């Protein structure tokens, strides 16, 4: 009966989190932060709320550990979600937290409120038993992980992560172990050419052809980068494009577009920028009269850990202790790890319940089995359990 009651408590926390809206366009992460703060109100723990304005906030809860070993753990969970897009296409309401067939449905149920619920419940179990984690532990709840990462950046600026020796990110991995993650460069590209009537096409400089050629050549340059053992290859995709001020019979002389570049830990972000600039120069030289302007609107570093790193191996053992044999995987999307790991330079691991995260955000869900399993792994990690 105790296990059933525990699972019901964990389920209740997740359902509450889903029902508190923290999605675009308003985000409103402060509402989630206030709820989480209330759960820890009965305990004498330090709670720091970092206000970002416009009802947005992040929070750090500090738990004092028993051991004076110098180790300091930080569990990271983001409380923002993406938009459900068309709620009418959901079987259950995107903010319902509906339970069906041992799965919880709702926006953020997978990415990443299930991870937030799991780490919150694991910490509450320790506190409610009158115990402490083995080592000093921070519970970090961040805003804007899917945007510019202002929550994670504010924790760095405020010194809240000083002294942290290990990072655990509670983002969805399907309960497997994430040891690597792709980074991203989002390019805002403007191309100027020379517009002419199609009957005078030889006198034109086709801006549309120019941005297409730039994308193709850029993709070719990044394909030369060595393939990562887990993440595979870098990628380049032209995802948005618009011609300006020309009729259907005119060769476009001005085009804007956006390009998504995904990089692996095999390449430093500064070298990726050099490839972009060199490719720009190459295309301009090959198309006289063309001019490309490139603005990087989002920059996220790729990060990676060796599969046999002690932290990765420890989490693998904790998973096996709790009845599962997880795979070592990589993530093609970025999280707060892209902001924090390069700055802190400490070991990290990504593990969380759920896996449905991309633009098919209809009927996003997480299984209760995954939720309970990962929460127990978090509990053991905080308690300093050392499996055989």
N, C-alpha and C positions, 0 to 999 in steps of 0.2 A: 504493500500500500504506500510506503514511503516513496518508492520510485515513481509510482503513478502521480502522487501529489507533487513531486519535484518536476516531473514533465509538464504537469498542468501549470505550474508557476512559470516555467520557461516559456511555454506556449502563450500564457497571458501577457508576458512582457513583450514578446514579439508582436502579438496582435495589437497591443496598445501602440507600439512604435509605428506599425503600418497605418493605423488610423489617425496618426498625427501627420498631417501633410507637410512634407519638406521637399517638394519638387518644384521645378521651374513652372511658371516664371517668378514666383515670389520667394521660393525656397523656404524661408521661415524656420531655419534650423534651431533658432532659440527656443521654439516651442518644444522640440525634442529634448534639447539640453535641460530645460526646466523639469521635464518629466523624469529624466535620468537622475537629475540632482535630487528629486524628491525620494527616489528609491534609496539613496544613500544618506538621507537626512537623519535616520536614527543612530548613525555611527560617527565617531569622532575621527573623521578623515578630512584631509585638506581638499577643498574643492575650489578650483580656479576657473571662472567663466571668462572667456575672452570675447568681448563684444566686437562685432564687425560692422555694426550699423544695419539699419533696415530690417530689424528682427532676425538678424543672422548672428550666429555665435558658435564657438567651439568650447570645449571644456576638458580640463585635466583633473583627474582624481588621483591623489597620492596615497598609496598604501605602504606603511612602514613594514619592512621585512624583519624576520627574526635574526638572520645571519648578518654579520658585519663583514661580508666577503668582498665587498667592492663591486659585486654584480648589481646591475640595475636594469630591470626589464621594462619595456614599454609595449603595451598592446594597443594597436591603432585600429579604430573603426570609424568610418565616415557615416554621417547621419543624413546627408543629402541623397536624394534619388533623382532619377530622370523623370520626365513626364510620361504618363501612361498613354499619351497620344489620343487614341479614340476609345474612351471608356466603354462605348457601346459594343465594342468587339470582344469585351471580356466576358467569360462565362460567369464569373463572380466579380462584384465591384472591385476596382483597383485599390480602394481604401477600406475594404471590408475586413481584411484579415480572416477570410472565410476558411474554415477547416473542412476538407473533404478528402476521403481516401488517404488519410494520414499525411496530407500535404496542406500547408498554409499558403493561401493565395493572396496576392496583393503587390502593389508597386513597392519595391525595396525588399520584398520577402527573400529574394536571393541576393540582391546587390544594394545595400549590404547590411540591412537591418537585422538579418538573421545572425550575422557575425557580431553585431553590436549587442543583440539580445543574449547570445551565447557567452560573450565575455562578461557582460553585466551580471548574468545569473551566476557564473562561476565565481566572480568576486563576492557577490552577496552570500553565497554558500560559505565561503571562508569566514566572512565577517560575522555572519549569524551564528556560526559555531563557536565564536569567541576566539578564533585563531588568527594567525597572521600568515601572509605569504612568506615563503622562505627568504626571498630577497626583496629589497625595495622595488615596488612595482607601480607603474603609472598606467592608468586607464585613460586613453586619449580619444576623445570624440570630436571629429573634425568636420567642419563645413567645407563645401566647395571642392571636394575631391575630384568631381567630374568636370570642374571648370578650370580655374587657374591655380587651384590649390592654396587659396588664401588662408584656410584653416591651418594646414601643416606649416605654411610659411610663418604664420603668427606664433606658432609654438617655438619655432627656431629663433625668431627675433626676440621673443620674450624670455628665452633661456630656460623654458620649461623642460627641455630634453637634455640639459647639461648633465653629463655623467652617465647617460644611458649606455649600456654595453651590449644590449641585444634588443632587436625589434621584431615584433610579431604583427603582421598585417592580417586583419580579419576579413579580407575580401574573398569573394566566392572562388573556390577551386574545385567544387564538387567533392570536398573533403579529402582531396589529394594534397600533396605538398608542393607549393610553388617555390622554385629555387631560382627562377629567372623571369624577367619581364621586359618586353619591348618598350623602347622609348618612342617619342613622337616629335616630329617637326611639322607644324601646320603652316603652309605657305600661302600668303595672299599675293597673287601675281597679277600685275597689270602689263599688258603688251600693247605697244604702239607700233603701227605699221603705216600703210598708205592705202586709203580706200579709193577704189575705182569701180566703174561700171564693169560688169562681167565681160562685156565686149572689148574692154581694154585691160583685161586681167594681167597682161604681160607688163603693164606699167604700175601694177599694184604691189604692195607688200602685205601679204595676207596675215593679219594678226592671229586669226584663228588657227591657221596652219602652224604659226610660230609657237603658240602655247602647246599645241599637240606635239610638235617636234621636241620642245623642251622637256615635256613629260616623258616621252619615249627615251630620249638620251639620258635623262636623269635616272630613269629606271634601269637602263643598261649599266650606268656607272655604279649604282648600288648593288647590282647583281654580281659585280666583281668582288664584293666583300665576302670573306669566308663565311660559310654557313655555320650558324651556331648549333651546338650539339643538341639543344632542346628546342630552341625557338625557330630554327630554320633560317630563312633568308630575310633580308631587308625587303621592304616593299614600297612602291610609289604608285599612287592613284590620283588621277584628276577627278575630283568629286563634284565640283561646281564650275560652271562656265556661263558667261553672258557676253553677248555682243552688244555694242552700244551705237545707237544713232544711225543704223544703216538699214536700207530697204532690202527686200529679198533678192533683188537683182544687183546688189552692190557687194563687192568684196570687202569684208570687215577690216577697218583700219584701227579699231580699238576694241580690245577684249580684256575682260577681267575673269579670273578664275581662282579656285582654291585647290591646293594639292596636299594630300595626306602622305607624309613620309614616315614609315615605321622602321626604326633601327634596332639592332641587337647590341648586346654588350661587346661584340667583336669590333665595334667602331666607337671612337670618342665623339661626343657631340660636336666639338669644334672642328674635327676632320669632316664630319657630315656637312657642316656649314660650308667648308671649303669646297667640297664636291659640288654643292648647289651653286656656289658663286662661279666656279670654273665652268660648269655646264652652261650657265647663263652667258658667260663670255663666248663660249664655243658656238652657241646658237646665234648670237648677235653677229659674230664674224661670218657664219655660214649663210645668214640672211641679211645682206646689207640693207640698211634703211629701217631695220627693226630695232626696238628698244624694250628691254624687259626691266621692270621694277619689282623686286621681291621683298616682301615684308614678312618676317617670321612672327606669327600671332600666337603661337603656343610652342613651348619648348620643354620637353620632358626627357630626361636621360634614361637610357636603358640600364638595368641593374641585373646582377647575377651572382650566384653563389655556387661553389663547387658542390656536387652531389654528395661528396663524402665529408663535407665540412661538419664539425662537431655539432653545431646547432641543428642542421638538417638531419643528421643521424639521430640526435636526441628526440626530435619530434617524430621521426619515423618509429622509434622504439615506443614512444608514448602511444602512438596510433595502434601499434601491434598489441600493446598491453590492453588496449580497449577493444580488441577484437577485429581490427582491420589491417590490411597490408596495402598502404597507399602507394600510388605511383609518384615519381618525381616528375613534375610537369613545369611548363613555362606558360606565361600569360602573354597574349598578343595585345592586350589592352594595358593602359597604365593606371597606377594608383598613387597614393601618397608616397609610396616607396620611391618613386622617381624624384620626388622633392627632398625626402629626408635622408635616404641612404648615401647619396653623393656628399652631402654636407656633414653627416655624422661619421661616416666611414666605419660602421659597425656591422657585425653579422645580422642577417635578417632572414625571415621565413614568412611565407604567405600561406595561410590555411584558413578556409572558411566553408561553411555549408552553402549549398546552392550553386547553380552554374548557368542559369538562364539570364543573360545580361545584355544581349545586343538588341538591335532595333525591332526584333519581333517581341516587343514588350507587351504582349497580350498573354494573360494567364500566367504571369511570372509567379513562381512558387518555389517552395523548399520543403523537403520531406522532414517529418518529425524525427526520423531515425538519424538523418545527417545532423540536424540541429542538436540533438541530445549528445551524439557522439563527439562533435567538435567542442561543445561546451565542456565535456569531461576532459578533453585534451587540454583546453585552456586551464581548467582547474588544476590538473596535474602539473602543468608547466609553471603555474604560479606557486604551487605548493613545493616545487623543487623535487618532485618525484623522480627517482633515478631507476629506470627499469633494468632488469637483468639483461 
